[in-house]
Amino acid sequence: MNARYPVIIIGAGPAGLAAARALFDAGVKNVLLLEREAEAGGVPRHCRHPTFGIQTFYRPMNGDRWAARIRQRIEHHYEIRTNTTVVSLNPGGVLEISSDRGLETLYAERIIIATGVRETPRHARLVSGLRPQGVLTAGALQQFIYLRKLKPGNCPVIVGSELVSFSAIWTLRNAGIRAVALIDENLRPTAFKLSTLYARLMGVEVHLGAHITRINGTERVESIAFRDAAGQERVMACDSLIFTGRFTGEYTLIRTSHLLHEADSGRPIFDQYGCCSDPAYYAVGNMTHPADMGDQCYQEGLRIGRFVAESLRAEASTSFQVPVILHEVFKIAAPNVVRCDTGSQASLTLNVRVNRYHHGEIRVMDRQKILYRKRHRCLPERRILLRGIDISALTADSQLTITI
Amino acid sequence: MAPLNENVDVVVIGGGVVGCALFRRFTLMGARTLLLEKGGDILSGASKANSAILHTGFDAPTGSLELQCMQAGYREYLAVHQQMNLPLLKTGAMVVAWDQAQLEALPGIVQQAHDNGVSDVALISTQELYQREPNLAAGALGGVVIPGEYVIDPWSAPLAYVTQAVMHGGAWQFNCEVREVQAEENGWLLTTSKGRVRTRLVINCAGNHGDLIDGMWRTPEYEIRPRKGQFLVYDKACATQINAIILPVPTPTTKGVLLCRTIFGNVILGPTAEEQQDRNRADVDETVMRELIEKGRRMLPTLTNYPVTATYAGLRPATEKKEYRIYDYPENNWISVGGIRSTGLTAALGIAAHVETLYRNRFTQRFPLHPPAELRWPQMPMLSDYQPRDYTCPGNGGIVCHCELVTRRELEAAFDSAVPPECIGGLRRRTRVMMGRCNGFFCSNHVADIIGDRLDNTLVVGKVK
């Protein structure tokens, strides 16, 4: 096997497949995709709701159909090695991978990291109680039901009120299971206000502003105790508990690598071209901004794939980087540094997340100079795009601040 | 009730670490043995949750049975671990003083260590302390180093003891609860949830239920008062932040909260020490865990940069006294091994040696001893993050659990092993599957598929129609 490639892509989900497609269209030969699951396509494979495809194929599609379509655009052109896990990233584009063959080392001029996201599970949320079977995430639920036709429970309670929480109700319904209740800490649903109406129409109790105080059950979940919005202690019988959302990037490889990253989250430092601190490495997709829609990741993957193809052709020009600094209302910005060089685009889009609800002006400043100002209505866990930021006048001394 | 169809020399009640070590010891002495465990695998009770440290005994009460057993256990583990392919991580430990009163207590700690024969324990300067642990919070005043403290695998070690016993003819039953004991002329008739068994000698290692088992035929000489300890497991990336086991200066009531790397590459923070009545229920509590994090942060400020991978709580079988409660009743063919609190993992092999001595001194003639001519040694699966693992070897079937890098071959091997697990918890402890940061987001469906109908209580409740 040839262990040297011009480009290796880690993760064959929407962003990784899109980057591959862009490289193919740019004429790059012999790109390798590495996928740890048995099949390429990523999370949409087990999302059977029609929220995919509008931007890519101009019509709504279920996730599995959409994943199959974007996979087909690659699999005849490039090798996708499935059941293959990257275990370490090393300087200059050297990867260590594990598969049934054992450990191997691969080399590439460019490596695109598209490892996606996962949900924050029970333990990381420090939930009180015992540790019985039947506590899972929405992602695990989808895989049990759609990929295995297995039921993880008969009367589950869903924790969270993000879009994925309501998708979990849908997933359960497709398996003939009715959720007992949906419960969330926030007083207003994170998804959108009408979403709770959908839950109620599906026969699911909704408890907002509620805090889980105990998980009961030794072998399997038997009930949960929670304090409702009025401060009442309540107990609800259930046989499973599905923690949904609070997506976090899959940064495991980055945290243990030489790549610069944010100390508190593990998110890589990367610029608007996706380029990391080691110019052999690029980051793309939901890993850099959890959790956008599949189509959005696909579009971004195409864009980053084109940049990577260009970077293979052109010598890196002299450039400087400008850091992006956040006011406390903001949680993340993608990218988190901006690269400026001759020939670079003068207009920048920043993808940001807030820590809490904010309705009002957002400004992007280069020290005292306002580069962007616009009113936004921001909810946590939602994508907010600050488009058309003029970066043509940035200098090596600049620093971009996102503020309200 | 179907008979267990056993007629043995020794029944060991309880498959915790102490029960496993005694089962091994008496089997290797030549007894026909049977291990009875109420849970679906060994280590279902107190032994499943501890801090996984192999202690030198530097701070144990001088002259105590506990110290004697710890030091004998420590020596025997070091002597046998390579033959069983059990890992060992030499981290050393460091007691850190954060205020003047604690600083003044340090010379006493060194003195006690030396009295206990741990002669390499020494005071270090603040400068050396920060050289060794550069990420520690500012403000430490001094420290004591204990170079001989190690981190081990708390689950594969006892499993190795059991496996070696089984290789030499020991029998075992899981999901088997002892319900009644009846004295007979030459031993005992035990009634269990799986039938009856006749034995010449009973060794009670029932941990948090030890006094209840003794109470089936006599007034027990100790009373279990469970003490709960909550722990947090941090993501593996955090392991770069400390080198040694970081211990606080102990108080009269508790050894306090420690920070420690695990053999699996994580960092643990804990335990708490909470008295409670319930012998089974080990809740974690959000408020307590947040307090624990705050304590950890005061020792290691970067700790809060890392996500929590797992939370757990264990119940230590404490009694109304501090010491080990080991009693032998030669007239009654019974030995009771109780009150083995947090030092049980270290002391287990030493406790087994101590009980052998008790037997040889006072119980001879109960059953003939024909030790095996040649000892065989089990090769345990290597789960240490600091040693080559199965995922690095060809033919592993691919990685199933990505957080813990568990292969399909490792999962299959657990079921094909000499002593297969009979519950999910056992499978997790033996392979580390679903123990990682995603709590099963990616792998639980694969694991459910591999388990199939091999276990009764599994991850799923049925099929989608």
Interface residues (C-beta under 8 A of the other chain):
Chain A: R36 E37 N83 T84 T85 V87 S98 S99 D100 R101 G102 L103 R118 E119 P121 R122 H123 A124 L126 V127 S128 G129 L130 R131 Q133 V135 L136 T137 G139 A140 Q143 F144 I145 L147 R148 K149 L150 K151 P152 G153 N154 A175 G176 T213 R214 T218 E219 R220 D239 T248 T252 R255 T256 A263 D264 G266
Chain B: V233 D235 K236 A237 N280 R281 A282 D283 V284 D285 E286 T287 M289 R290 T302 T304 N305 P307 V308 T309 A310 T311 Y312 Y391 T392 C393 P394 G395 N396 G397 G398 I399 H402 C403 L405 I424 R437 C438 N439 G440 F441 F442 S444 N445 A448 D449 N457 T458 L459 V460 V461 G462 K463 V464 K465
